[in-house]
Amino acid sequence: MVVGRRSAEVYDDREPLSQPSKLDEDETRSPRWVLRMVCYVFILTTLSFFSGMAIMWALMRPGGSLRQTGGSSPEYLTSQEKHAPADAPASYGFLYTAEGLQMMNQLLDITSRTQGPLAALEKSEQLLKTSRHFLDACHPLLHRFGRILYFKAGESGLVSALRQLIPFDKDAADLASALATKKGASGSAPRGKTVDAHVVNLLMTCNAAYLHGAIELFLHTAGVAGNIEPAISFVSTHICGRLGSDFRPPWECYHGIGHGAVQFRRHINTRATLSSALELVHKTLGGQYSTGWNGLWMDHFASTTVSGHDVDDAAAALSVCSDPDAGAGRAQGDCFLYSPTAFLLHRPRAYREALTWCKEGCQGKSGCHGQCVSGVGMQTFKENLDNLRLVQEICNAAGPDLSQTCMSGAMGYHFFAFGTSVPKASCAPMKEE
């Protein structure tokens, strides 16, 4: 037979197709064959390059997008997209805006009036269709909603957060409370009935964010109490195991267990890291160790998580400062001083609210309140170096006993930032008192 311009002998005893062909040895060494392959590679490379450029040109044209190539957008996007402002903060950034806080307060108000979260979750489903901002941030909003209701309920957090949704008999409710509060708690309770299908659907709203918030805070709390493993078993049996046989609801529940497990371990490891770092600085810096500790505490509170969950509970956030394994006796005052930085990273410019955060978080902690308020003054001035009038107003809001402490924090920041005292000219806008 003819192959190109060369002849090849045809064998009668052909070998299976899976074996390599027996090419003539000279064929593989032919300069023409090599040249032909080079040409093929060049042509393919050229075609690929210009095809890619054509696709990029099409996508980058003004108004161009993949959406225009076919199909229609979901109704929940097309019906509201034209009403969405371009400057709306996304996801977790929306939680602490005035609108985000208003939405949260609306859900909390509905819960209070109806004695449970059922109606609030039904309202959430409505907001998904009517509010583009809620649509964009529904997962972090409902996540935080679940955590707030758990936190407000105290010892009965899990049972209270899930009332009207997942009922627990007395034995199960008592066990949940004990796991969250008593070290070494144990016991068992029979699993309840499968949850109503309508409720399961509500719990799945926005990727089961509300359920995740309640589960994770329960596991974190139980873990701190020394009961992480039985707490995980409780959630698996009494919540995940009652959400029906469909794939998604139990999956979301077990996903929430993952949230809680890592948050508990992060809590433990954070304290271990702080203790180790404090010891390292003390060991290596000699007489300057206290300055190193100051930087350590600043970094700790400036490294808050994106979600902001770690500052929702002021007392828990500040507890690291009085923990014998962390801040107690090791620049504790600096720890209190830098603590409001974490709050203000999530609530930008909410200085008055930061003063309230200090008051709540410092209850029962000696030396905390004044240092925390001083930190608010420091951070206020840091973010408003040309507006001492605002700093004065914020510090006056701290009350007559702490206003000067607050101003001292502000003035101290100026010295470390510029190496000088505050110029008299900068004090001119301040009111005479």
C-alpha atoms as one frame of an Amber mdcrd trajectory, in Angstrom:
protein
   0.000   0.000   0.000   1.070   3.624  -0.384   1.874   5.733   2.677   2.557
   9.312   1.634   5.188   8.924  -1.085   6.735   5.834   0.403   5.726   2.232
   0.183   5.262  -0.030   3.162   4.959  -3.784   3.050   1.607  -5.157   4.139
   1.925  -8.092   6.551  -0.575 -10.905   6.332  -0.181 -11.761  10.032  -1.310
  -8.406  11.374  -0.827  -7.836  15.122  -3.553  -6.544  17.471  -4.374  -2.811
  17.180  -3.268  -2.229  20.765   0.352  -2.927  19.867   2.573  -0.271  18.256
   2.978  -0.235  14.494   6.191  -1.611  12.995   7.391   1.449  11.113  10.364
   1.314   8.936  13.362   2.533  10.916  14.247   5.069   8.226  10.716   6.543
   8.397  11.186   7.797  11.971  14.434   9.435  11.009  13.174  11.159   7.862
  13.843  14.939   7.812  10.541  15.383   5.961   8.650  13.650   8.755  10.259
  15.883  11.382   9.546  19.007   9.346   5.939  17.945   8.853   5.441  17.534
  12.644   6.960  20.953  13.333   4.557  22.517  10.864   1.575  20.803  12.484
   2.583  22.027  15.958   3.075  25.585  14.666  -0.343  25.645  12.981  -2.133
  24.292  16.084  -0.359  26.750  18.387  -1.246  29.694  16.123  -4.893  28.673
  15.906  -5.114  28.274  19.701  -3.600  31.708  20.319  -5.934  33.579  17.977
  -8.985  31.638  19.212  -8.157  32.662  22.776  -7.713  36.283  21.763 -11.078
  36.221  19.988 -12.838  34.883  23.100 -11.167  37.486  25.343 -12.181  40.269
  22.930 -15.785  39.109  22.992 -15.916  38.949  26.780 -14.224  42.317  27.315
 -16.456  44.312  24.977 -18.558  46.950  26.808 -21.691  45.274  28.062 -20.416
  41.852  27.082 -20.883  38.909  29.401 -21.428  35.203  29.327 -25.011  35.795
  30.409 -25.807  37.232  26.971 -24.809  34.063  25.150 -27.996  32.199  25.941
 -30.564  31.272  28.542 -32.326  33.577  30.967 -31.364  34.786  34.427 -33.251
  33.496  37.470 -36.332  35.573  38.225 -35.048  36.602  41.644 -32.138  38.377
  39.943 -33.799  39.962  36.955 -36.729  41.310  38.975 -34.492  43.239  41.387
 -31.129  43.719  39.751 -31.904  47.180  38.428 -32.671  48.373  41.965 -29.335
  47.298  43.503 -27.010  50.221  44.311 -23.442  49.636  43.159 -21.982  50.699
  46.508 -23.851  48.210  48.714 -21.391  46.358  50.995 -21.312  42.650  50.280
 -21.715  39.651  52.551 -20.200  40.103  56.033 -19.539  43.780  55.331 -23.293
  44.387  55.182 -24.034  43.033  58.683 -22.963  46.152  60.530 -24.313  48.777
  58.162 -27.378  50.726  59.294 -29.539  48.716  56.913 -28.043  45.398  57.983
 -28.591  46.185  61.653 -32.141  47.295  60.895 -32.880  43.965  59.206 -31.430
  42.061  62.151 -33.504  44.074  64.613 -36.597  43.368  62.520 -35.986  39.611
  62.760 -35.329  39.872  66.494 -38.503  41.904  67.004 -40.588  39.318  65.136
 -39.031  36.573  67.263 -39.833  38.436  70.461 -43.456  39.096  69.460 -44.106
  35.537  68.305 -42.126  33.769  71.051 -39.817  31.995  68.615 -37.898  32.193
  65.324 -40.446  30.464  63.045 -42.158  33.630  61.813 -38.790  35.386  61.467
 -37.493  32.650  59.161 -40.711  32.894  57.126 -40.076  36.637  56.890 -36.561
  35.854  55.656 -37.997  33.889  52.744 -40.060  36.947  51.814 -37.042  39.250
  52.039 -35.165  37.036  49.598 -37.743  38.055  46.978 -38.076  41.727  47.880
 -34.667  42.930  49.111 -31.592  42.657  46.944 -29.351  43.523  49.895 -30.833
  40.729  51.986 -30.408  38.376  49.046 -26.711  39.236  48.809 -26.037  38.899
  52.538 -28.660  36.417  53.698 -26.192  33.726  54.793 -24.114  35.852  57.187
 -27.266  37.647  58.404 -29.135  34.466  59.327 -25.928  32.903  60.632 -25.555
  35.751  63.081 -29.302  35.667  63.849 -28.947  32.073  65.085 -25.949  32.999
  67.226 -27.705  36.011  68.770 -30.764  34.007  69.803 -28.539  31.313  71.295
 -26.456  33.886  73.144 -29.511  35.719  74.527 -30.945  32.493  75.944 -27.963
  31.612  78.145 -27.864  28.047  79.473 -30.862  26.937  77.397 -29.316  28.408
  74.250 -29.721  25.505  71.819 -33.213  24.490  72.906 -34.354  28.115  72.978
 -32.886  28.954  69.574 -34.667  25.961  68.040 -38.039  26.348  69.787 -40.969
  26.247  67.349 -38.604  24.424  64.960 -37.148  21.284  66.559 -38.912  20.208
  69.765 -36.967  18.501  72.566 -38.442  16.512  75.413 -37.354  17.325  78.974
 -34.550  14.745  79.080 -33.022  15.996  75.833 -33.401  19.650  76.841 -31.760
  19.028  80.225 -28.899  17.142  78.567 -28.268  19.972  76.088 -28.132  22.494
  78.930 -25.778  20.315  80.985 -23.414  19.760  78.060 -23.105  23.514  77.585
 -22.455  24.348  81.219 -21.190  21.432  83.328 -17.784  19.842  82.895 -17.984
  16.104  82.425 -21.725  16.130  81.727 -23.052  12.936  80.196 -26.285  11.090
  79.676 -28.705  10.045  76.989 -32.206  10.791  75.823 -34.450   9.148  73.243
 -34.418  10.744  69.815 -37.547  12.701  68.972 -39.757  12.491  65.911 -38.738
  13.597  62.431 -39.083  17.364  62.042 -42.028  18.718  60.033 -41.196  19.153
  56.325 -42.194  22.839  56.308 -39.839  23.548  59.202 -37.010  21.629  57.531
 -37.438  23.804  54.450 -37.301  26.946  56.596 -34.141  25.700  58.299 -32.545
  25.310  54.866 -33.098  29.009  54.043 -29.862  30.596  52.831 -27.856  27.379
  53.086 -29.145  26.580  56.582 -27.360  29.626  57.982 -29.625  29.971  61.035
 -29.139  26.319  61.950 -25.370  26.648  61.541 -25.261  29.626  63.881 -27.108
  27.827  66.666 -25.174  24.565  66.297 -21.724  26.128  66.161 -22.215  28.265
  69.253 -23.578  25.287  71.183 -20.538  23.194  70.254 -18.120  26.013  71.070
 -19.769  26.536  74.469 -19.907  22.814  75.228 -16.293  22.432  74.158 -15.128
  25.128  76.546 -17.062  23.285  79.270 -15.103  20.141  78.416 -17.860  18.279
  76.584 -17.098  18.630  72.884 -17.436  14.964  71.906 -20.749  14.231  73.655
 -22.045  17.575  72.357 -21.258  16.573  68.774 -23.019  13.254  69.355 -26.030
  15.123  70.754 -26.329  17.344  67.672 -25.844  14.392  65.342 -28.600  12.383
  67.041 -31.128  14.973  68.160 -30.891  17.410  65.245 -29.209  15.951  62.151
 -30.882  12.583  62.629 -34.341  14.162  62.683 -34.214  16.197  59.476 -35.586
  13.511  57.183 -34.129  11.218  54.549 -33.407  13.788  51.819 -29.731  14.420
  51.205 -29.466  18.162  51.788 -30.897  18.805  55.316 -28.707  16.268  57.191
 -25.719  17.339  55.092 -26.185  20.972  56.133 -26.496  19.871  59.767 -23.252
  17.910  59.723 -21.670  20.878  57.925 -22.697  23.035  60.898 -20.991  20.586
  63.242 -17.788  21.278  61.317 -18.227  24.999  62.007 -18.558  24.394  65.729
 -15.683  21.927  65.957 -13.171  24.262  64.338 -14.381  27.289  66.307 -13.838
  25.414  69.550 -10.377  24.214  68.505  -9.502  27.725  67.318 -10.488  29.047
  70.738  -8.188  26.560  72.482  -5.326  27.006  70.047  -5.542  30.803  70.172
  -4.920  30.748  73.899  -2.109  28.246  73.491  -0.526  30.425  70.789  -0.806
  33.556  72.910   0.751  31.827  75.910   3.617  30.501  73.812   4.229  33.857
  72.116   4.152  35.751  75.420   6.708  33.346  76.854   8.900  33.621  73.758
   8.977  37.425  73.935   9.721  37.355  77.655  12.533  34.880  77.150  14.275
  36.662  74.282  13.773  40.408  74.780  15.217  40.799  78.251  14.259  44.123
  79.774  12.198  45.100  76.705   9.755  42.218  76.919   6.845  44.413  78.046
   7.101  46.460  74.833   7.051  43.241  72.854   3.944  42.175  74.740   2.303
  45.466  73.782   2.795  44.670  70.097   1.577  41.142  70.631  -1.744  42.293
  72.071  -2.215  44.863  69.324  -1.734  42.179  66.684  -4.098  39.774  68.432
  -7.048  42.157  68.396  -6.268  43.461  64.911  -6.390  39.872  63.596 -10.066
  39.270  64.292 -11.954  36.866  62.037 -13.788  38.120  58.962 -17.166  36.991
  60.309 -16.864  39.086  63.478 -18.286  36.253  65.589 -15.373  36.533  67.992
 -16.400  40.045  69.099 -20.179  39.573  69.277 -19.712  38.412  72.864 -17.735
  41.198  74.519 -17.100  39.275  77.730 -15.707  36.301  75.810 -13.499  38.512
  73.651 -12.020  40.214  76.719 -11.698  37.020  78.749  -8.337  36.301  77.134
  -6.898  39.273  79.019  -7.677  37.775  82.424  -7.015  34.166  81.473  -4.224
  32.753  83.705  -2.772  31.043  80.640  -2.805  34.205  78.535  -3.107  37.842
  79.615  -3.251  37.600  83.391  -0.044  39.163  84.689   1.389  39.653  81.206
   0.650  43.190  79.999  -2.997  42.770  80.914  -3.569  46.518  80.686  -2.330
  46.559  77.080  -4.640  43.642  76.326  -7.644  45.624  77.572  -6.369  48.727
  75.751  -6.293  47.155  72.301  -9.460  45.083  72.679 -11.918  47.635  71.172
  -9.864  47.584  67.972 -11.461  44.233  67.137 -14.973  45.624  67.681 -14.307
  48.700  65.541 -12.919  46.635  62.678 -16.407  45.171  62.297 -18.338  48.278
  63.297 -16.353  51.046  61.578 -16.594  54.404  63.356 -19.158  53.090  65.875
 -17.223  54.699  68.739 -20.146  55.201  71.105 -21.173  51.590  70.626 -17.570
  50.606  71.389 -17.893  52.333  74.762 -20.961  50.197  75.487 -19.059  47.110
  74.334 -16.317  47.919  76.856 -18.817  48.377  79.676 -20.506  45.046  79.005
 -17.328  43.084  78.405 -15.464  44.447  81.420 -18.017  43.545  84.065 -16.247
  41.641  86.819 -12.780  42.276  85.379 -10.582  44.466  87.562  -8.806  47.286
  85.724 -10.576  46.529  82.482 -13.107  49.298  81.967 -10.752  52.283  82.120
  -8.157  50.684  79.839 -10.787  49.613  77.332 -12.279  53.127  77.226  -8.772
  54.525  76.790  -8.459  52.185  73.808 -11.633  53.628  72.298 -10.159  57.120
  72.621  -6.920  55.922  71.051  -8.681  54.326  68.089 -11.018  57.300  67.618
  -8.090  59.708  67.360  -6.143  57.294  65.160  -8.985  57.378  62.626  -9.700
  61.131  62.982  -6.360  62.867  63.423  -7.727  66.179  62.152 -10.924  66.119
  64.217 -10.229  66.475  67.926 -13.734  67.879  68.344 -15.126  64.431  67.468
 -12.662  62.738  69.816 -13.805  65.057  72.605 -17.484  64.266  71.922 -16.846
  60.522  72.004 -14.828  60.750  75.200 -17.492  62.869  76.870 -19.957  60.068
  76.052 -17.875  57.796  78.280 -19.200  59.725  81.288 -17.561  62.121  83.756
 -15.555  59.397  85.483 -13.898  58.139  82.299 -13.828  61.067  79.861 -10.295
  62.093  80.820  -9.139  58.478  80.664 -10.504  58.323  77.133  -8.741  61.581
  76.140  -5.481  60.314  77.626  -5.673  57.331  75.296  -6.137  59.648  72.347
  -3.262  61.952  73.302  -0.993  59.003  73.964  -1.594  57.730  70.455  -0.531
  61.080  68.969   2.787  60.944  70.810   3.627  57.482  69.530   2.464  58.359
  65.997   4.358  61.641  65.654   6.821  61.784  68.544   5.327  65.025  69.881
   2.445  66.194  71.999  -0.736  67.345  70.279  -0.142  70.860  68.843  -2.220
  73.626  70.398  -3.628  74.515  66.985  -5.203  71.077  66.736  -6.979  71.667
  70.056  -8.620  74.904  68.873 -11.872  73.275  67.632 -12.451  71.621  71.026
 -15.182  73.041  73.236 -14.263  74.771  76.443 -15.366  72.781  79.480
